[in-house]
Amino acid sequence: MKELKLNPNRFIAIYARKSKYTNKGDSISAQIENCKEKIKRLPSYNESIEIKEFSDNGFSGGNTNRPQFKELLECCRKNQVSLVVCYKIDRISRSLRDYVDILREFDTHNVEFMCSSQDFSTLDCNHKFMMNIFMAFAEMERDMISERIRDNMLSLARTGRWLGGTTPLGYKSVQQTEVISLDSNNKIRYLHKLEIVPEEKEIFMKIYKKYIETGSLTQVERYSHEMGIRTRNGKYFSISALGQLFRNPVYAAADQNMYEYFSEKGAVVSGAKASYDGTHGLMVYNKMNQNGGKSHQQHPVEEWIVAVGEHEPFMTGEEWLKFQERLELSRSRKYRSDRKNSALLSGILRCGNCGSFMRPKGYNSVDINGNKNFGYLCEEKEKSRRTNCDMKNPHGLELDKLVCREIKKLSENSAVFLKQLDYAEEKIFETSDDNRSELKELKKEDKNIERQKENIMERLSNEPAENVEFTESMRNKYNSLNEKQKVIRESIYKLESINNNQMEKKNQIERLKETFSSFPTTFDAMPNDKKRELIHELIEVVIWDGNSAHIYFKGRETKDEILLKFLEPLDGGSK
């Protein structure tokens, strides 16, 4: 057994759990007392080390959704815990999969684990051996569960039923009289199918026809604003919402075209080919990832289960496939902002009428200094073609100049100016601290994966070449780890870039503090991108009401108002 070294800067955590509020079994207090006695017998323990108690009374060990346990894990992730002690292993979890994941998490954050009434500890030399056995069983359990889910989905696919959740626009879920089965609690499970909602179908067909007419999601978004066409939630259709809506196969008929298309894509196509006769719509199961709060992440098409539904389709398979081809072409025609624009208030300037952001819109003229003229245009005004908002466009160069003037005025009152810079610096520190913690964890995970890859290579080198099944399994694991490591290293690179940028901003603010007396001159000499960064650090939002701009500085409760006479666009553009 390896020696336990307790970090004096970390605390020891006791975790206790009882499934029900009853007098049977070991009480929470009895579990905690037993753990305390175990801790006090540890050679490396001394009274200066803090002991914290975490307990969940009335919570099952079948999952990790327990408030105090979640808090304990969060403390481990923040590197605040050196040792976790519980009464028995099943107090941590009754799920082998969860248990393995928890021990991995402890290992990642250098947290040791032991039981007070069972001879189990991560300090034991047999621990690694036992972990390998646990991991093998956990892997088998995961595979069995995945198989059961897949078999269940294939079984459901044959019925063409709707499994629940938010129905697609144009449909509602209706309970049928047929019984599917009894669930684990002997409750009757009824068949549900999709039925058309006429008024919603009319909305879908309007925006669908508009896309066929224009070939542009931007034009359909604008059409939605102009005509007051809204989603079920009362919002206008955004480009992303339209893309998701139009790419849903549920609107297509389950015909031969769709059968061939999804077969070629590698999806699991349920049912005989002859059943895809175009009478009913298409159903797709296992399309979205429902785990870990990733409900907007889509599974690869190869994991989809495609079946004939019981609902009426909106279009033929051929029409849907042609529709998808046009949508793919639309991707290359998305609006891209001019990266070279000199606008300083992009992202913080809002319309005082509707609350939308105002974006720079260039004009075909220049000012006396050769700078390209532009105005700030309300996005809602643009999308609705003035139907929902008709805010006047402020002259961009003039508004930027006056906002800069207000920022330079800050230095006239040194106390206020330095307080403003302190606030901006404090916010940078907060972000940097969060990033550093995340970066540290990512680097640990990267090293852990590297070790696992090395172990696999070592095992492969010692394994006879004849054992093809084992070799293939190890290679698949290695490739999976490799893909995971790529994602982690991309995240590390991004965070390091952000941290470097934050450090540059901090240094810039420090220099401004040192030279605040000459701040106006220093500010004027900054390139536009640096000015924009500093403005965004100092200002929360600028609201344009048509005649004046209201500036809300960060860390201030009051607003500063500057008056700006409305100027007509200089090239006859949209006001």
Secondary structure, DSSP 8 states (H G I E B T S, - for coil): -------TTSEEEEEEEESSSSSSS--HHHHHHHHHHHHHT-TT--TTS-EEEEEEET--TTSS--HHHHHHHHHHHTT-EEEEEESSHHHH-S-HHHHHHHHHHHHHTT-EEEESSSS-BTTSTTHHHHHHHHHHHHHHHHHHHHHHHHHHHHHHHTTT---SSS--TTEEEEEEEEEEEE-TTS-EEEEEEEEE-HHHHHHHHHHHHHHHHH--HHHHHHHHHHHT-B-TTS-B--HHHHHHHHT-GGGBB-SHHHHHHHHHHT-EE-S-GGG-SSSSBEEEES-B--STT-TT-B--GGG-EEEE-SS--SB-HHHHHHHHHHHHHHGGG-----TT---S-TTTEEETTT--BEEEEEEEEE-TTS-EEEEEEEHHHHHHTTSS------BHHHHHHHHHHHHHHGGGSHHHHHHHHHHHHHHHHHHHHHHHHHHHHHHHHHHHHHHHHHHHHHHHHHS-TT-HHHHHHHHHHHHHHHHHHHHHHHHHHHHHHHHHHHHHHHHHHHHHHHTGGGHHHHHHHS-HHHHHHHHHHHEEEEEE-SSEEEEEETT-SS-EEEE------TTS---
